[in-house]
């Protein structure tokens, strides 16, 4: 090698070292959320959101000006101002420290609760640089009101009240002669009722059921047909479905003799139903020429329920499109011509062929943008722990104004058919990636199930309030699929799924303590969750989201065992109201009543015990033996919500050559801001307006801010 080449190679080597260091840094940064897990991602999102809010509402600028104004208490005034804002933005249970350097460092924190960053394993840091104001006088005008009125809001919910997603002949009672001899589900030779719940405070609007049928001929010369059914709900006259009422779906791949699949959608009169526990059974009406099987059965209910929220809270229900069908991995005759699957129209009940092969690897789907989120069926390949899946995926996007504080948000997933597993993702504007908020099997170090494959771990409600961003377009995506261990690509569907979003233009401290999404290995799942009440706390609510096959829910204080609720699945429980009504006076003061109570500050632990079905054949979630239990699950939609008084600290700023002009400009801006959020109405005379002015001459052009968050 000549000298020239040697010199060039040395330069390249040095450059390569720099590149390698840079790449390692980038990779370490971009991969950190994956290795650190979901809690780390939530802290990152919370830090970004808090800094964005404090920058937009002027808190950071105000604190920086306060810190350089030559007052003996400048540093402490600025620190207290930052602390006041962070207390409304950072939930209880999260430690924080913010450091601002407008020339001299100002720091505010809540170190000591919970713990310190020195001993915390999960810490995030976010840095932002703001521009200082122009030189002159900076005026601020604000009003502060603290109404603590609460109101009942009606919300509409559609939920899957019961779901079976298996082959009934996989279970001993029906595995011998099938459905021709054992004509009842449940029971077999005689009817045995299966219990399903409707929340006690619900007003029913409508109910429907979805019934699958499969058959093979026993004798040559006959085309397999669906069975008929008598569905009996609460002992009322049977809902009769004839075989010709079923819609033909497809003939299954690689079956000999050919097996044909059918589906029926029917309504349940709401007069048949009641709040609390209901029951049903299905009688099969069969023909001796065929062997039958039941591959799925679901009950969906739509109802209105009341929840208690502070005044001036808006709630939006954002629907997903409906989607149903099945996809296969190759062009085959599905009984209605050659195709790659069947598309099921939930509005009309009509079925059409899928004429394009739609297949994607799990690694190319999970966490990435892809073209299959339009509700048209597709095949997922290389699923961890499984071969393939017959799937549908739906996606929605919605904007949250920068002036709206996000208080609560959750996704309601109503899946049916042969659905075995589900993935729920939320788009992160911070990292431009899809974040997993729920998956049926363990994923990315998150424990979602005690069963290795997560089979039947199907969510009802998933909490996403800590994943959404104000002042941004948010996206949510649901993927659900049927496991395909060989060639049984079956029908799956998502019907009436939606996101519920609670926001307010007012600053309301709404602390949420979600339980973990987790599936047990048997019919009992127990979880504890800690929550914090302060001197300002006004409401303590428990919202419940459990498995689609839940038999019973019991809610107790974890340390004393005092029982707050024991009964069928319900939507929400007012913890303080029940505590006072039962005279426990653990979280309420002595003498409180169910409607008039005061909360006691402290740290408490609440236990939720969920019981699933007695028998696996009721829901199809577990092993195929006569003594197998159903499976119990809890989802993150089970959450404790602590609501503090409504604190509206709306304010605006303005510059001027003197204090009076700066205050005048700020007051005008405040009034315009109020008009925008209150239908053009000016600030009422009853709301006092406060003003102040500071000289900005000592504020630097740029001010760095560092925010650290941690969790024990």
TAMOVEN-V372814 format. One record per backbone hydrogen bond with DSSP energy under -0.5 kcal/mol. CO is the residue of the C=O (numbers start at 0). NH is the residue of the N-H. E is the energy in kcal/mol with one decimal. If there is no record, write none. Layout:
CO:NH:E
CO:NH:E
This chain:
1:5:-1.9
2:6:-2.7
3:7:-2.2
4:8:-2.2
5:9:-2.3
6:10:-2.2
7:11:-2.3
8:12:-2.4
9:13:-2.3
10:14:-2.4
11:15:-2.6
12:16:-2.0
13:17:-1.8
14:18:-2.6
15:19:-3.1
16:20:-2.6
17:21:-2.6
18:22:-3.1
19:23:-2.9
20:24:-2.2
21:25:-2.6
22:26:-3.1
23:27:-2.8
24:28:-2.2
25:29:-3.2
26:30:-2.4
27:31:-0.8
30:33:-0.6
30:34:-1.7
31:35:-2.8
32:36:-1.7
36:40:-1.5
37:41:-2.4
38:42:-2.2
39:43:-2.3
40:44:-2.5
41:45:-2.5
42:46:-2.5
43:47:-2.4
44:48:-2.4
45:49:-2.5
46:50:-2.3
47:51:-2.2
48:52:-2.4
49:53:-2.5
50:54:-1.9
51:55:-2.4
52:56:-2.5
53:58:-0.9
53:59:-1.7
54:57:-0.7
57:61:-2.7
58:62:-2.5
59:63:-2.0
60:64:-2.1
61:65:-2.5
62:66:-2.0
63:67:-0.7
64:67:-0.9
65:68:-1.2
70:73:-1.9
72:76:-2.9
73:77:-2.4
74:78:-2.5
75:79:-2.8
76:80:-2.0
77:81:-2.3
78:82:-2.5
79:83:-2.4
80:84:-1.5
81:85:-2.5
82:86:-2.2
83:87:-0.6
84:87:-1.0
84:88:-0.9
85:89:-3.0
88:90:-0.5
90:93:-1.3
94:709:-1.9
95:109:-2.0
96:707:-2.8
97:107:-2.3
98:705:-2.8
99:105:-3.2
100:703:-0.7
103:101:-0.8
105:99:-3.1
107:97:-3.1
109:112:-1.9
111:114:-0.8
114:111:-2.6
115:118:-1.2
116:119:-0.5
120:122:-0.6
121:710:-1.7
123:708:-2.2
125:706:-3.2
127:704:-3.0
129:702:-2.6
135:695:-2.9
136:138:-0.6
136:655:-1.8
137:693:-2.3
138:653:-1.9
139:691:-2.1
140:651:-2.3
141:689:-3.9
142:649:-0.5
144:647:-2.1
146:645:-0.9
148:310:-1.8
150:308:-2.6
152:306:-2.1
154:304:-2.3
156:302:-2.6
158:160:-0.9
158:300:-2.6
161:298:-2.4
163:296:-2.2
165:167:-0.6
166:169:-2.3
167:170:-1.7
170:173:-1.6
170:174:-1.1
171:174:-0.5
171:175:-0.6
173:177:-0.8
176:179:-0.8
177:181:-1.2
180:182:-1.3
182:283:-3.0
183:187:-1.0
184:281:-3.5
185:191:-1.9
186:188:-0.8
187:183:-2.3
193:279:-1.8
195:277:-2.8
197:275:-3.8
198:201:-1.5
201:203:-0.6
202:303:-2.3
205:301:-3.0
206:267:-2.2
207:299:-2.6
208:265:-2.6
209:297:-2.1
210:263:-2.1
212:261:-2.8
213:292:-2.2
214:259:-2.3
215:290:-3.0
218:221:-0.9
221:223:-0.6
227:284:-3.3
228:240:-2.9
229:231:-0.6
229:282:-2.7
230:232:-0.6
230:238:-3.0
231:233:-0.5
231:280:-1.6
232:235:-2.1
237:239:-0.8
238:230:-2.3
240:228:-2.6
241:244:-2.0
242:245:-1.3
246:262:-1.9
249:260:-3.2
251:254:-0.9
257:216:-0.6
258:251:-2.7
259:214:-1.8
260:248:-3.0
260:249:-0.8
261:212:-2.0
262:246:-3.7
263:210:-2.7
265:208:-2.8
266:268:-0.5
268:271:-2.0
269:272:-1.1
275:197:-1.8
277:195:-2.2
278:233:-2.8
279:193:-3.0
280:231:-2.6
281:184:-2.8
282:229:-2.1
283:285:-0.7
284:227:-2.8
286:289:-2.0
288:217:-3.2
288:218:-0.8
290:215:-2.2
291:178:-0.6
292:213:-2.2
292:294:-0.6
293:167:-1.9
295:211:-2.6
296:163:-3.2
297:209:-2.5
298:160:-2.0
298:161:-1.4
299:207:-2.6
300:158:-2.6
301:204:-3.3
301:205:-1.6
302:156:-2.9
303:202:-2.5
304:154:-2.5
306:152:-3.0
306:308:-0.5
308:150:-3.2
309:312:-0.6
311:313:-0.5
313:502:-2.6
315:317:-0.6
315:500:-2.6
316:318:-0.7
317:498:-2.5
322:493:-3.2
323:343:-1.9
324:491:-2.1
325:341:-2.3
329:331:-0.5
331:333:-0.8
331:338:-2.5
333:250:-1.3
336:333:-1.7
336:335:-0.8
338:331:-2.3
339:327:-2.7
340:353:-2.7
341:325:-2.5
341:343:-0.5
342:344:-0.6
342:351:-2.1
343:345:-0.8
344:348:-2.9
349:344:-2.9
351:342:-3.2
352:354:-0.7
353:339:-3.8
356:358:-0.5
357:378:-2.8
359:380:-2.2
360:363:-0.8
360:364:-0.9
361:364:-1.0
361:365:-2.7
364:367:-1.8
366:433:-0.9
369:372:-0.5
372:394:-0.7
377:390:-3.0
378:359:-2.4
379:388:-1.8
380:361:-2.5
382:385:-2.6
386:381:-1.3
386:382:-0.7
387:483:-2.4
388:379:-2.4
388:390:-0.7
389:481:-2.2
390:377:-2.1
391:479:-2.4
392:374:-2.0
393:477:-2.5
395:475:-2.1
397:473:-3.5
399:470:-2.7
399:471:-0.9
400:403:-1.5
402:404:-0.6
404:406:-0.6
404:503:-1.6
407:501:-3.2
408:463:-2.4
408:464:-1.2
409:499:-2.8
410:412:-0.6
410:461:-2.5
411:413:-0.6
411:497:-1.5
412:414:-0.7
413:494:-2.5
415:418:-0.6
415:492:-1.5
419:455:-1.7
420:480:-2.2
421:439:-1.2
422:478:-2.7
423:436:-2.7
423:437:-1.6
424:476:-2.7
425:434:-3.0
426:428:-0.7
427:431:-1.7
427:432:-0.8
432:427:-3.2
432:434:-0.5
434:425:-2.4
437:423:-2.6
442:445:-2.3
445:442:-1.5
445:447:-1.0
447:518:-1.7
450:453:-0.8
453:456:-2.1
455:457:-1.9
456:458:-0.6
457:547:-0.6
459:412:-3.2
460:636:-1.6
461:410:-2.9
463:466:-2.2
463:467:-0.8
468:471:-0.7
471:399:-1.9
471:473:-0.6
473:397:-2.3
474:426:-2.7
475:395:-2.4
476:424:-2.7
477:393:-2.3
478:422:-3.0
479:391:-2.1
480:419:-2.6
480:420:-1.9
481:389:-1.9
482:484:-0.5
483:387:-0.9
486:252:-0.5
486:488:-1.7
487:489:-0.7
490:417:-3.2
491:324:-2.2
492:415:-1.9
493:322:-2.4
496:319:-2.5
497:411:-3.2
498:317:-3.3
499:409:-2.0
500:315:-2.6
500:502:-0.5
501:406:-2.7
501:407:-1.5
502:313:-3.0
503:404:-3.3
505:507:-1.0
506:646:-2.0
507:509:-0.8
508:510:-0.5
508:643:-2.6
510:641:-2.8
511:513:-0.5
512:639:-2.1
515:517:-0.7
517:633:-2.4
518:449:-2.4
521:631:-2.2
522:611:-2.9
524:609:-2.9
526:607:-2.8
528:605:-3.0
530:603:-2.8
532:601:-2.1
533:536:-1.2
535:644:-1.1
538:642:-2.0
539:574:-1.4
539:575:-1.1
540:542:-0.5
540:640:-2.8
541:572:-2.4
542:638:-1.8
544:634:-2.5
546:549:-1.5
551:610:-2.7
552:566:-2.3
553:608:-2.9
554:563:-3.3
554:564:-1.6
555:606:-3.2
556:560:-2.5
561:556:-1.9
564:554:-2.9
566:552:-3.1
570:543:-2.5
572:541:-2.8
572:574:-1.1
573:577:-2.1
574:578:-2.5
575:579:-2.3
576:580:-2.4
577:581:-2.7
578:583:-2.1
578:584:-1.0
579:582:-1.1
586:599:-2.4
588:591:-2.1
595:592:-2.9
597:588:-2.1
598:600:-0.5
601:532:-2.8
603:530:-2.6
604:557:-2.3
605:528:-2.0
606:555:-2.3
607:526:-2.1
607:609:-0.5
608:553:-2.5
609:524:-2.2
610:550:-3.3
610:551:-1.6
612:629:-1.8
614:617:-1.3
615:618:-1.0
615:619:-3.4
615:620:-0.5
618:164:-1.4
622:624:-1.3
624:627:-1.8
627:615:-2.1
631:519:-2.8
632:546:-1.8
633:517:-3.2
634:637:-2.8
636:638:-0.8
637:514:-2.9
638:542:-2.8
639:512:-2.8
640:540:-2.8
640:642:-0.5
641:510:-2.6
641:643:-0.5
642:537:-2.9
642:538:-1.9
644:508:-0.6
645:647:-0.6
646:648:-0.8
647:144:-1.4
649:142:-1.9
651:140:-2.5
653:138:-3.6
655:136:-2.3
657:661:-2.2
658:662:-2.4
659:663:-2.3
660:664:-2.5
661:665:-2.1
662:666:-2.5
663:667:-2.0
664:668:-2.1
665:669:-2.2
666:670:-2.2
667:671:-2.1
668:672:-2.4
669:673:-2.3
670:674:-2.2
671:675:-1.9
672:676:-1.4
673:677:-0.8
674:677:-0.8
674:679:-3.2
677:680:-2.0
683:686:-1.8
685:687:-0.7
687:143:-0.5
689:141:-2.8
691:139:-2.9
693:137:-3.2
695:698:-1.8
700:131:-2.3
702:129:-2.4
703:100:-1.9
704:127:-2.6
705:98:-2.9
706:125:-2.7
707:96:-1.9
708:123:-2.6
709:94:-2.3
710:121:-0.8
